[in-house]
């Protein structure tokens, strides 16, 4: 399983826009990406401008299809102007997962 963890900080006042853009990606994943095994979005309790995603893909090809999709391009078109700094992206091989 290949994963991406992203930490994204929105500029002040743009939290709802960022959240809505991320939720739109998640909806597309649910409807159209069977090889995207999981797409989780979190918003920090301490700083609502900070969002974290955890994305699980069956393989690198699935990750590449997701990252090259029109919905991801649309997300970045919305997100780039409202980012507070660069998004932090970490691509990893999942070592362990506990799902209930």
N, C-alpha and C positions, 0 to 999 in steps of 0.2 A: 504494500500500500504506500503510495506516495502522498505526501501532505504539503500543504502550504499554510503557514501561520502568517497572518498579516496584522500589523498594528497601524491603525490609521487615525490621525488626529485632524479633526475639522476645525476650521477657524471659528471663533466665537460667533454665535448667532446662526450657524449653519448646521447645527446638530440634526435637526429634523430632515433637512435636505439630504445629508449624508446617510442617515438611517434609512430613509425612503429609497435611496439609490441602491443601498446594499440589499434591502428587502426585495427590490425588483430583480436583482441578480439571483437571489435565493429562489424566488418564484419560478424564474426561468429554469434554474437547475432542476427543481422538482418536476417541472413539466416536460423537459427536453433533454436531460442529461442522465441517462440511467447508469453510466459508468462513473459519475460523480457520486460517490458513496455517501458523502455527508457534506453539508455546508452549514456551518454554525456561525452565528453572529452574536457578539456580546457588546454591550455598552457599559463602560466603566461607571460604577456607583460613585467613585470619588471625583471623577472628571468626565461629565457627560459628552465632552468633545472627543473622547478616545473610544474607538471601536476596535474590536479584535475579531478576526475571522479565523476559523479553523476549517480547512477544506480537505476532504479525503477523496482520493482518486484511485480507481482500480489499477491504473498504470500510467506511465508517462504520456502515452498517446492520449488518454482521456484528459489528463491535465492540459496538454497542449491544445486539444480541441476546445476545452473550456476557456483557456486564456486567449485563444484566437477568435472567440465567438463575438458576434455583433453586440450581445448584451454586455459583455465585459468592456468592449470598446465604448459603448454608450455610458457605462458606469464611469470610466476614467474621464470621459468628456465632461461629465457632471462634477466629478470629484476633484480633478486637478485644480480648478480655480479656487476651490474652497479648502484645499489641504493646508494645514499648518505644519510645514516641513514635509520631508519625504516620507512616504509610506515605508514601513519596514516589512520586508517579505523574507520569510525563511522557508526554503524548500527542504523537505526531509524525507527519509524513509521511516515509516512508522515502526516502532519497536514493539509496542504493546498497546492494546486497547481493551477497555472494559466497558461494555455497553449493557444497559439494562432496559 
